[in-house]
Amino acid sequence: MSRPYPPRPSPSSASFVRVNGKIRAREVRVIGVDGKQLGVISLSDALNQARAAGVDLVEIAATANPPVCRLVDFGKFRYEQAKKDKESKKHQHANKVKEIQLSPKIDPHDLGVKLTHAIDFLCEDMKVKVVLKFRGREMAHTEIGFQLMEKFLKEIMPYGHPDSVAKLVGRAINVMISPLPRAKRAKNPHEKAVHAEPPPQKNSSHPPGSNGVAHPEIQRQPETGEAAAPEMA
């Protein structure tokens, strides 16, 4: 039989946190405001200590026996949790790998496009795997591929560093590039081009180059106010 009601959220869920009177345990292990262990005490004593300190009693480990609670301002606790979640997402983002494929006979313009994409990925804290594939008789001149790969790595040096030396595996040269730390990494030059502000335009009701002065060959007729056509030479 199917359940008539949806299941309740699990207490171990990251978004489900019991605070103060919502804590159900009779005894809790308490961590003080200064981060020191206060031992196992009754829930009522823990709540009294929280009130005395002007903070909340927050359950941070519901599955422990007894549950672990912390004396902390709940707003500050949520801010810290959001900050930790943001940092963990950054690490997950850094684990993403983007692949760039090259060839020994790649056009210089196409090489520039590939280089632009690699820089964008590295500036977003992603790893880049560069693969240079050989086809047919190109395997007879692998030195051309290594020279091209060396040029690519030299151009990308301000943004990332290779994890190891480029190696020939099968019919392709492979190398993995990791982004440099933000403090040591150059700024993405393509972001500047995107966010560059247009030059200021002059607000004028007169046509450009007129400076508010009527053309010497155009005269106003007092009766109709229409401009007379300039005489042809």
N, C-alpha and C positions, 0 to 999 in steps of 0.2 A: 504494500500500500504506500502511496505517496504521502508525504507529510502535508498536513493542512496549512501549516504556517512555515514561512522561510526560516532557516536556521539563524540563531543569534550570532552576532559577530564574536569571533574567538577572542578571549582575553589576551592572547599572545600577539594579536594583531598590532602593528606599529601605530595604527591610527586610533586604537582603543586604549585609553589610559585612564585609570581610576584615580580620582583626586579626593582627598579629605573624606567626607562621609560616604562616598561611593565605594570605599575600600571595604571588603567583606571579611578579611582575615581577623582573627582574634588577637594574634600576635604578629608583629612585623619586625624585620631587621632594619634599623634606621641608620641612615647616613646623614650626618649633621650638615649645617650650612657651610662649614669650613671644609667639608669633604671627609671628615674623620668618622670612623665607625662608632656608633653609640650603643651597639649591641641589640639584643632581642628584648623588646618591651611590648607591653599591651598596646592595642590600637588606641585606646582612650588616652594613655600617657603620651603616645606619639602625637596625637591631635593637640593635646594641651601644649606640648613643646612647640608645635608649629604655630599655634596662636600666640604664644609668648614671644616667639621670634618674628612675628608678623609676616610669616610665609605660609606656603601650602605644604601639605603632605602628599607627595606624588609617588604612586606605585610604579617603579621602573623595571621590576622583574617579578611578574605575576606568577610565573611557573616555579620559582624557587620555593623552598620549604624551610622556614617561613618566607613569605614574599618580602622583597627588598623595597624599601621606600626611602625617599629622599626629601629632606627639608629644603625647599626651594620655591621661589616665586614661579607660579605656573606659566606666566607669560614669558619669563626668562627661559624656562624649560622648553617651551615650544619653539622659541627662537633658536636655542642651541640645537634642537632636533632638526629643524629646517636647515640649519647650516651644515649639519652632518650629512643630511640627505643630499644636499647640493654638492658637497665634496665627493660623496660616493658616486654621484652621477658623472662627475668630471672624470673619475677614474674609469668608469664604464665607457665613457666616450673615448678615453685615451686608448682603450683596448681595441677600438675599431681599426680595421686595416683597409686602406684603399689601394687598388692596384693600378699602376701606370704601365702601359705597354709601349715599347719602342721597337724600332727596326733599324738595321745598319744603314739603310738608304732613306731614312726619314727626312722629309723636307724641313728646312730651317724654320719655316713658319709653324709647321705642325709641332716641331720640337719646342718652340716657344710656348705654344698652347699647352702642351703636356707639362712644361715647367711651371706655368701659371697655376694649373690645377694642383700640382704637387705642393706648391707653396701655400695655396689656400687650405689644403687638407692639413698640412703641418701647423698652420696658424690656428686651426680649430682643434689642436691637440690630438690629431689622428696620426697613426703610423701609415707609412707609404711603402708599398712593395713595388719596386721597379723591375720589370721583366723585359729584357731585350732578346727577341726571338730571331733565330737564323732560319732561312729557308733555302733549300736546295744547295747550290754551290757556294752560298754565303759562308758555309761552315769552313771553307778553305781560307777565309780571311777573318778569323775571330778577333785579330788585333784591332780591326776597325771598330768592332763592337765595344771592345774594352776602352778604346780611346773616346768613343761617344759616351760611354757610361761615366768615365772619369770627368768629362766635360760637364755632364749633367750633375754629378755630385759636387763639383766645384761651384756651380751656379747656385746650388741649393744649400750650401754650407752655412749661410747666416741664419737659416731656419731649422735645419735638422742635421743629424749626423748618422752615418751608417752604423748599424749594429755590428757588422763584420765586413770583411773584404768581399768585394763582388766576386762571385764564383760562377764558373761555367758548369751548369747542370744539364746534361742531355744536349739539347739544341738551343739553350737559352742561358743568358747571364742574369742571375738573380742577386738582388741586394735589398735588404730591409732598412728603412730610414725611420728613425725615431725623432719626434720634435724636441727641440731644445727647450729648456725651462723658459718661462715667460720673461724672467728678468734678463736672460742672456740672449733671447731671440729677437731678431730684427722685426720691426713692424711690417705688417702686410702692405706692400706698396699699392696693391689693387684696391684696398679699402679706402685709401686716400683719394684715389681717382673717383670712386663711387660717391664718397661723401663730400667731394670738393664743391664749394659754393660757387655759383655763377658770378661773374663780375657784376658789380652794381650798375644799374641802368639809370640814366638821368631822366627825371620826370620833367617833361616839357610839353606844353601844348602846341609848340611850333615845330615844323618839320626839321629833321636833322640838318645842321649846317646853316639854318636860316638866321639863328641868333635873334629871333623876334623882329627881323627887318624884312619888309616886303621886297620881292625881286624887283630890281630897277626897271625891268622891261614890262612889268605888270602894273597897270594903273587902275584905280578904282573910279567908277563912274558915279557921280553924286546922285543921279536919278535912281538907278536900279541897284547900285551896290555890287554889280557883277564885274568881274575882272576882265579887262580888255586883253585880247590875244596879242602876243608880241608880234611885231612886224617882221616879215621875212626879208633877209638881206637880198 
